[in-house]
Amino acid sequence: MEFFKLKENGTTVKKEVIAGITTFMTMAYILAVNPDILGAAGMNRHGVFVATVLSAVLGTVLMALLANYPFALAPGMGLNAFFAYTIVIKMGYSWQFALAAVFVEGIIFILLTMCNVREALFNAIPNCIKYSISAGIGLFIAFVGFKNAGVVVADESTLVALGSMIEPQTVLCMVGVIITIVLMKRQVKGAMLFGILITWGLGIIAQFTGWYVVNPEAGMYSLLPDFSGTDSLFAGFNEVAFKFPSMSEIFGSAESIFNFIVVVFSFLFVDLFDTLGALMGVASKANYINEKGELPRIKQVFLADAIATTAGALMGTSTVTTFVESTAGVMEGGRTGLTAISTAVCFILALFLSPIFLAIPSFATAPALIVVGVLMLDGILKVDFSDLSEALPAFLTMSMMPFTGSIADGIIFGGITYVIIKVLSGKRKDVSIVMYILAVLFIIKLALSSLIA
């Protein structure tokens, strides 16, 4: 255990393992969601499940060994939806075309990392935006938690509205929040993990008593593990791994070449700033960012992310990225790569014990996401709200994340307004050359997104 420097980081093996399991529990939903989303693009769902697990294990282990950070990686939400619903379903390209775009994006990421470009971008982002990213991610993942449990629902007139608060999943979610907070206040080790397990247990009791009624059509799945049909998991992996399109599909026309470049750029841009945002949010809670606003060993972090994305495309899944749910493990005391290794082990177990992990409902993991969201809000307190040229970019960064469902979009809006306001208010010296370049790229990204929307 000397490799992970546990004593230097003020942690223990037990604390790291509990943190790793907690991180896994909060992000295990990707094992069910990713195959479902990519399956809509025509990919074999069982094959995507295996690819999701393998890419998560590879990326998370690389993060542990290269950077010694408690960050977990897996195919990212949003990017998988862009993959399936925009590139394949809307634009009409094959899923092999989309995988090729992800693969190329990964290669470009590796090159940018080796040239220290991604590190320069991280360091160039102003502190007011860095602080607000943490708070924005907190609001974002808390919103995801509320949505997963049905506490908030879609509404035609108000966009979002309060869900039914007499349904078992909403009641159990809020009970789980209270249980988790009480356990934390009583300084119970592994409070978030216990909160998840207790909420799941209460859900099983609700199912036995008939309050929770199983109805797959309404998204109400059985909370009991089902071990039937697990033999078919590996059967579809060969149908998605190492599958790329013919050269004619990419280079057959000027339009297809242009679209391929746009798709690669879109993947590249969103992944880059999703990862930057996640790293800033998680690293700030773990107190990794130094007084200069820099994250030590960030090159190794980006390299792990880039390699995982490239390998994930080969295995048959969309872009692999650092998960903001890693914050849950950090809040449990995870501080080193041993936390990441523990998370990776859980993913390996999920490959063979998938019925157990997939039986944990989203309303049981929602309390952890909501509580983590609360804990991440303190970053906004470091922003100087007496200076509107700092306050507005910070506010837009923070608010646009939950409003748009994208960490990258929050950074984009915050970055553009920061540059414009500073320049027009005569504070050009506050803006670095890199931020000017980023502002231009942000505007181009918004224009390209509108073209393929």
PyMOL commands that set and color helices and strands:
alter all, ss='L'
color gray80, all
select helices_A, chain A and resi 2-4+13-27+30-39+45-67+79-90+95-114+117-124+127-148+168-185+191-209+216-218+230-232+234-240+247-251+254-285+298-315+326-331+337-352+354-358+362-382+388-404+407-424+428-430+433-452
alter helices_A, ss='H'
color red, helices_A
select strands_A, chain A and resi 73-75+152-155+159-162+320-322
alter strands_A, ss='S'
color yellow, strands_A
deselect
rebuild
show_as cartoon
